[in-house]
Amino acid sequence: MAFGWVAPASKWGRVCNRIAWVLLIVGTLLVVAGITHRSILMGRPPVGNLYDTIPFITAVAIIVLAFIEWVTKRGVCLGLAFFLAATGMFLAMWYEQSKGVDPMNPLIAVLRSNFWLATHVITITIGYAGGLLTAGLSHIYIFSRVFDIDEGDKKFRRFMTRIVYGGVCFTLFFSLVGTILGGVWANDSWGRFWGWDPKENGALIIVLWTLVILHARMAGYIKEWGMHICAVVLSILVTFSWWHVNFLSIGLHNYGFTGGSGLKAIWTFYVLETLVLCVAISYAINEQLSQKKKKLKSAESSAG
């Protein structure tokens, strides 16, 4: 993909794009085959513990981005798919090595329900994947604006904003359905629909934040910059719900507790995302002030 970006409209660019597609398809098939093989060996859906969710979320993000790329043919989603795929695989390898044990551990008693694993857990993890890939698209928008990579192309900016809007809707749908299914499962297993468990709170936060984004967008409170800034915040909330709650050592969702250097990695991610937010907000404010100055100058010149 990187070699193709040198001259995307040339024959060289088209050849690189086709090679990239072949590599992405082969890599996706390998990940899906590994997930399937793992599920067959364990006799359950591929989301029984925290490690399981990493390759699963990676595969979902790749497939969704590949579909968007196939429909839009802009090259943006294909490049992001490779980045998220590599990140997911390295994260899975790091997790396995840091734990020092085989992650194919048996399920705890409360999770031994293939029906609920195949409905609630898979649905909620698809929501996590949607939030992360949406934030990834917003990062591309922000960096392209800050470094003037898009060269002021308004069509590209609108295109990215529409995709991110769709990604937020995708995240809301699966997160909301997964949260409701989790409540039904909790009522069946623990005798209560909701207990303000950290994992439950994390899922609820994602649902509420995506609702805030959509309502603010429809009401006109946020425009392009606001949409993408809110999507970056979504990546922080998804990381908190997916990973950070496992370090709190409380709650009934104790199948994912972990330790070691993972907490430092999470805080590093928070810091990096906060820096991206600061840059984006500063640039957006500066851009608005520049536009206001231009309007004032044009109004003064016309009045003069």
Solvent accessible surface area in square Angstrom, and as a share of the most:
residue,aa,sasa,rsa
1,M,42,0.19
2,A,69,0.54
3,F,149,0.62
4,G,5,0.05
5,W,142,0.50
6,V,121,0.69
7,A,37,0.28
8,P,93,0.59
9,A,91,0.71
10,S,42,0.27
11,K,149,0.63
12,W,138,0.48
13,G,4,0.04
14,R,122,0.44
15,V,59,0.34
16,C,15,0.09
17,N,49,0.25
18,R,163,0.59
19,I,94,0.48
20,A,3,0.02
21,W,59,0.21
22,V,90,0.51
23,L,108,0.54
24,L,7,0.04
25,I,89,0.45
26,V,74,0.43
27,G,29,0.28
28,T,20,0.11
29,L,112,0.56
30,L,123,0.61
31,V,22,0.13
32,V,58,0.33
33,A,58,0.45
34,G,42,0.40
35,I,18,0.09
36,T,65,0.38
37,H,109,0.49
38,R,34,0.13
39,S,21,0.13
40,I,127,0.65
41,L,111,0.55
42,M,50,0.22
43,G,52,0.50
44,R,18,0.06
45,P,19,0.12
46,P,19,0.12
47,V,4,0.02
48,G,2,0.02
49,N,12,0.06
50,L,7,0.03
51,Y,28,0.10
52,D,2,0.01
53,T,12,0.07
54,I,1,0.01
55,P,17,0.11
56,F,26,0.11
57,I,7,0.04
58,T,8,0.05
59,A,5,0.04
60,V,20,0.11
61,A,4,0.03
62,I,4,0.02
63,I,87,0.44
64,V,31,0.18
65,L,0,0.00
66,A,20,0.15
67,F,124,0.52
68,I,34,0.17
69,E,5,0.02
70,W,162,0.57
71,V,88,0.51
72,T,42,0.24
73,K,148,0.63
74,R,112,0.41
75,G,12,0.12
76,V,23,0.13
77,C,1,0.00
78,L,0,0.00
79,G,13,0.13
80,L,12,0.06
81,A,0,0.00
82,F,59,0.25
83,F,131,0.55
84,L,32,0.16
85,A,19,0.15
86,A,49,0.38
87,T,68,0.40
88,G,8,0.08
89,M,72,0.32
90,F,132,0.55
91,L,52,0.26
92,A,8,0.06
93,M,92,0.41
94,W,82,0.29
95,Y,18,0.07
96,E,72,0.32
97,Q,127,0.57
98,S,60,0.39
99,K,79,0.33
100,G,63,0.60
101,V,91,0.52
102,D,100,0.52
103,P,13,0.08
104,M,56,0.25
105,N,71,0.36
106,P,101,0.64
107,L,21,0.11
108,I,67,0.34
109,A,79,0.62
110,V,41,0.24
111,L,13,0.07
112,R,160,0.58
113,S,31,0.20
114,N,78,0.40
115,F,131,0.55
116,W,35,0.12
117,L,1,0.00
118,A,49,0.38
119,T,37,0.21
120,H,28,0.13
121,V,17,0.10
122,I,35,0.18
123,T,18,0.11
124,I,15,0.08
125,T,2,0.01
126,I,31,0.16
127,G,0,0.00
128,Y,7,0.03
129,A,0,0.00
130,G,0,0.00
131,G,0,0.00
132,L,39,0.19
133,L,3,0.01
134,T,0,0.00
135,A,3,0.02
136,G,12,0.11
137,L,0,0.00
138,S,0,0.00
139,H,33,0.15
140,I,47,0.24
141,Y,0,0.00
142,I,0,0.00
143,F,83,0.35
144,S,5,0.03
145,R,14,0.05
146,V,38,0.22
147,F,139,0.58
148,D,88,0.46
149,I,119,0.60
150,D,16,0.08
151,E,148,0.66
152,G,37,0.36
153,D,65,0.34
154,K,135,0.57
155,K,140,0.60
156,F,32,0.13
157,R,40,0.15
158,R,112,0.41
159,F,12,0.05
160,M,0,0.00
161,T,3,0.02
162,R,151,0.55
163,I,21,0.11
164,V,0,0.00
165,Y,69,0.26
166,G,37,0.36
167,G,8,0.08
168,V,0,0.00
169,C,49,0.29
170,F,57,0.24
171,T,0,0.00
172,L,24,0.12
173,F,121,0.50
174,F,48,0.20
175,S,1,0.01
176,L,73,0.36
177,V,51,0.29
178,G,0,0.00
179,T,18,0.11
180,I,87,0.44
181,L,47,0.24
182,G,16,0.15
183,G,3,0.03
184,V,64,0.37
185,W,20,0.07
186,A,6,0.05
187,N,81,0.42
188,D,105,0.54
189,S,50,0.32
190,W,80,0.28
191,G,60,0.58
192,R,58,0.21
193,F,97,0.41
194,W,63,0.22
195,G,36,0.34
196,W,171,0.60
197,D,9,0.05
198,P,22,0.14
199,K,26,0.11
200,E,18,0.08
201,N,45,0.23
202,G,0,0.00
203,A,8,0.06
204,L,48,0.24
205,I,62,0.32
206,I,1,0.01
207,V,6,0.03
208,L,91,0.45
209,W,62,0.22
210,T,0,0.00
211,L,63,0.31
212,V,78,0.45
213,I,0,0.00
214,L,15,0.08
215,H,112,0.50
216,A,17,0.13
217,R,75,0.28
218,M,132,0.59
219,A,63,0.49
220,G,42,0.40
221,Y,177,0.67
222,I,29,0.15
223,K,142,0.60
224,E,42,0.19
225,W,25,0.09
226,G,18,0.17
227,M,0,0.00
228,H,0,0.00
229,I,27,0.13
230,C,19,0.12
231,A,0,0.00
232,V,0,0.00
233,V,37,0.21
234,L,0,0.00
235,S,4,0.02
236,I,34,0.17
237,L,35,0.17
238,V,0,0.00
239,T,15,0.09
240,F,58,0.24
241,S,0,0.00
242,W,18,0.06
243,W,14,0.05
244,H,18,0.08
245,V,5,0.03
246,N,5,0.02
247,F,34,0.14
248,L,71,0.36
249,S,81,0.52
250,I,108,0.55
251,G,33,0.32
252,L,84,0.42
253,H,33,0.15
254,N,80,0.41
255,Y,66,0.25
256,G,3,0.03
257,F,77,0.32
258,T,24,0.14
259,G,41,0.40
260,G,74,0.71
261,S,58,0.38
262,G,3,0.03
263,L,64,0.32
264,K,153,0.65
265,A,52,0.40
266,I,10,0.05
267,W,135,0.47
268,T,74,0.43
269,F,64,0.27
270,Y,24,0.09
271,V,83,0.48
272,L,97,0.48
273,E,11,0.05
274,T,64,0.37
275,L,100,0.50
276,V,20,0.11
277,L,23,0.11
278,C,68,0.41
279,V,73,0.42
280,A,0,0.00
281,I,75,0.38
282,S,68,0.44
283,Y,72,0.27
284,A,9,0.07
285,I,92,0.46
286,N,88,0.45
287,E,42,0.19
288,Q,111,0.49
289,L,94,0.47
290,S,43,0.28
291,Q,96,0.43
292,K,123,0.52
293,K,127,0.54
294,K,142,0.60
295,K,141,0.60
296,L,113,0.56
297,K,143,0.61
298,S,65,0.42
299,A,56,0.44
300,E,119,0.53
301,S,82,0.53
302,S,93,0.60
303,A,91,0.71
304,G,99,0.95
